[in-house]
Amino acid sequence: MKAFPGNRFEGMELRDYFAAKALQGMNANTNDDHDIELETYDEYCAEIARCAYKMADAMMKAREKKDD
């Protein structure tokens, strides 16, 4: 499913859009539960990205239930 059907951004998948929004919120929150001292910065970034897509998947699932 596309995030913006019918315009120049129609190539973006809705899941990617949701993940980007979740990532934006996570990066704005400086009080997260990730202990950066125990991870490299690359590992930290990978974990945040994984969490963003996990949130996006939950949003997609909730959206499907809404349509029922």
C-alpha positions in Angstrom: 0.0 0.0 0.0 1.3 3.4 -0.9 1.5 6.3 1.6 0.7 9.0 -0.9 -1.3 7.6 -3.9 -1.8 9.9 -6.8 1.1 12.4 -6.2 4.9 12.5 -6.8 5.6 10.7 -3.5 3.5 7.7 -4.4 6.5 5.4 -4.4 6.8 5.4 -0.6 5.2 2.4 1.1 2.9 3.2 4.0 5.0 0.9 6.3 8.1 3.0 5.5 6.2 6.2 6.1 5.0 4.9 9.5 8.5 3.8 10.4 9.9 7.2 9.5 7.4 8.9 11.7 8.1 6.5 14.6 11.9 7.1 14.1 11.3 10.8 14.2 9.6 10.5 17.5 12.2 8.2 18.9 15.0 10.5 17.9 13.1 13.5 19.5 12.9 11.6 22.8 16.1 11.9 24.7 14.8 9.8 27.5 14.8 6.4 25.9 15.6 3.0 27.5 18.6 2.3 25.3 21.9 2.2 27.2 24.3 3.7 24.7 27.3 2.8 26.8 26.7 -0.9 26.3 26.4 -0.6 22.5 28.4 0.9 19.7 26.7 3.8 18.0 26.1 1.6 14.9 24.4 -1.0 17.1 22.3 1.7 18.8 21.2 3.0 15.4 20.3 -0.5 14.2 18.2 -1.0 17.3 16.4 2.2 16.9 15.7 1.4 13.2 14.5 -2.1 14.2 12.2 -0.5 16.8 10.8 2.0 14.3 9.8 -0.8 11.9 8.3 -2.8 14.8 6.2 0.2 15.6 5.3 0.6 11.9 4.2 -3.1 11.8 2.0 -2.5 14.8 0.4 0.5 13.2 -0.2 -1.5 10.0 -1.8 -4.3 12.0 -4.0 -1.8 13.9 -5.0 -0.2 10.6 -6.1 -3.6 9.3 -8.3 -4.2 12.4 -9.9 -0.7 11.9 -11.0 -1.7 8.4 -12.8 -4.9 9.6 
